[in-house]
């Protein structure tokens, strides 16, 4: 391997000081970043969520962004909760301003196509992918195969075959990975897992998770939008990536693409990796036996519904009994269980575990657990922590890049959680009960689901 500029500088400094130092890549393998080094980062997808990740990493002194790639020069997000401007030019300016404060000179590299960026920017150590869902696997695979560590927003992929491939390549390439379900790293998430596994409510037989979100495009009924002029500075063909060509429309971008099956996966795809996380972790869930669904509002082959109800049936896991997991979105919520007072008010977003002895209720995305009824809470002795506390979702990823423990939502776990989420999405899209054959990636008796599980790709955008 050819020594990098950083290796040369380190070696030169060591010689001047009278020491002999072996370059970090010799000690830790070609992908190793020394603990004292800054991690050279590249951002792929400079929209609102890309900017959110960027600002989180700005707080870490060893995170150093050197490149950004996005098909759009600028996105106006004033009508969305992100607010402000995004796109590669505004984000590059933010990076330059931050780097200057940190004492770095020079301009962050800016690219329309991330593939060109990976070819030209040899000093990139790691890539943060915050594109729309349909590009997650493509970007992550390219980066990992180039030897880059990868953080990818949730859901990890757009279909189940992609999830398995991304997890396999992550394992083969030995890079540090993390999926962007930030609630996974909260203390509240770990307490929930510890309480459930410690028997606080006895065997868990039902879980309910709900989120109040609905469509981004409330007035759109069915079918594809008619199309509108493509904004200046947007390479729409590149934004579409592996999907079939279609005219640009503001119903798609920015942000609102989640309503469309070609690019996103509805509210369940958006929030499932957050709010099904505690159940997946605490109850060791994988490979549901059956998935059922119903939905509210217009839906077709192009656009997702306004709301959905999905029911997963999981079999026994060791000493754990079968469990039924219910998902609700679009304003739907579960009923109040018998163990709780009927006047109990559920939060607008939450997770509820129902066990033989009582109930654990949490807010969404890793909020702290609450044990109910009050009499059970009063007699419950909180267990000593058994799970390592996170130093922060992005911090854990950077530490893994530097040779520390794997981040806890690495692509092995992230792929599993994504697969469970996307099975619910497939049930919504087909409108049929899925009896799941996990080894074959098939829904028994539903051959039309194969394309949902495996995806279709434009020529030149195959995953390889």
C-alpha positions, 0 to 999 in steps of 0.5 A, a space after each residue: 500500500 502506498 503511504 498516505 500524506 498523513 503517514 509521511 507527516 507522522 513518520 517525518 515528525 517521529 524521525 525529527 524527535 528521535 523516535 521510530 514509529 510504525 505507520 498506523 496502517 501497518 499496525 491496524 490494517 489499511 483501514 485503521 485510523 490512529 486514535 490521535 488522528 482526525 477522521 477525514 469524512 465525506 458527506 453523501 446526500 447534503 439535504 436536511 438529514 445530511 446537514 443534521 448529521 454534519 452538525 452533530 459531528 461538528 461537535 466532535 473534535 476529531 471529525 473532519 469533513 473534507 468532501 461533500 457530494 449531492 446532485 443538487 447545488 441547493 435545496 430550499 427547506 423553509 417549508 419543512 422542519 429542517 428549515 434553511 438551505 441545504 444542497 452541496 453549495 450551502 453545506 460546503 460553505 458550512 463545512 468551510 466555516 467550521 474547518 476555518 474555526 478549527 484552524 484548517 485552511 483550504 476549501 472542502 471538495 464539492 462534487 455532484 456525483 459521489 462516485 467521482 468523489 471517491 475516485 479523486 479524494 484519496 484521503 477520505 477515511 469514512 463516508 456518511 450517507 444521508 441520501 434518500 432510501 433508494 440510494 442507501 445500498 448503492 452508496 454504502 456498497 461503493 464506499 465499503 468496497 473502496 475501503 471506507 468506513 460507513 455511517 448510513 441513515 435508516 432504513 439501511 436499505 430500500 429492500 431486503 436483498 439489499 440489506 443482506 448484501 450490505 451486511 455481508 459486504 460490511 462483514 467482509 470488508 471489516 470496516 466500521 459501520 453504524 446505521 442512523 437510528 440515533 435513539 439506539 444509543 440513548 440510555 433510555 433504550 438500554 434501560 428498556 432492554 435491561 428491564 425487559 430482559 431482567 423480568 420487570 414485567 415477566 414474559 412479553 407477549 405483545 408489543 405496540 409501537 405507534 407514530 402520528 406521522 402521515 403523508 408529506 403530500 396530503 392532497 395527492 391521491 393516486 398515481 405519479 405526479 404529472 411533473 414540473 420544471 426541474 430546478 436549476 442546479 439539480 441533476 435529476 437523473 443522478 438523483 433518481 439513480 437506480 430507479 426508472 426515469 420519470 419527470 421531476 416533480 416537487 412532490 418528490 423532492 426535497 424531503 417528500 420522496 418518502 411518500 413514493 415506493 420507488 424512493 422511500 417506504 412510507 411512515 413505517 420505513 421512516 420510523 420503524 428502525 427507531 420505534 421497533 428497535 427496543 423490541 427487536 433488541 430486548 426480545 431478540 426478534 428476527 424472521 417473523 413467521 407471519 405479517 398482516 396489514 391494513 391501511 387507510 387512504 388511497 394507495 397504489 403501486 406508486 404512492 404510500 397510504 395515509 396510515 397503516 396498521 401492521 401486525 408481526 407474529 414471531 415464534 418462540 425464541 429460546 425460553 421467550 414465548 411467541 410475541 405479537 408486534 403491532 405497528 400503527 401510523 397515521 394517527 392510529 394508536 393501540 387501546 389501553 391494556 387492562 392492566 392500566 387505568 382506563 383514563 391513561 393517556 398514551 403519548 403521540 409517539 411511543 412503544 408499549 410492552 405488555 408482559 404477564 406482570 405489567 406494562 412498560 411504556 416508552 416515548 419513541 426513539 429510545 425515550 426512558 421506560 416507565 413501569 406500570 401500574 404504579 404498584 409494580 413500579 414501587 416494588 421493582 428494584 432497578 437492575 444494575 446496568 448490563 449494557 455498555 452505555 454509549 458515548 454518543 451515536 456518532 462518537 461510537 462510530 468514530 471510536 470504532 473507526 479508530 479500532 474501538 468496539 463495533 458501534 451497537 447499531 452496526 450494519 449487522 444489527 441494522 440490516 436485521 432491524 431494517 429487514 423486519 421493518 421492510 417486511 411490514 412495508 411489503 405487507 402494506 404494498 401487497 395488501 396480503 398476509 405474508 407467510 415469510 420464508 426467510 432463507 429463500 427471501 420469499 412470501 409463500 404464494 405471493 410471487 409478485 412480492 419478489 420484486 419488492 423484496 429484491 428491487 429492480 435497477 436501471 442499467 448501470 446502477 446494478 449493485 454487483 
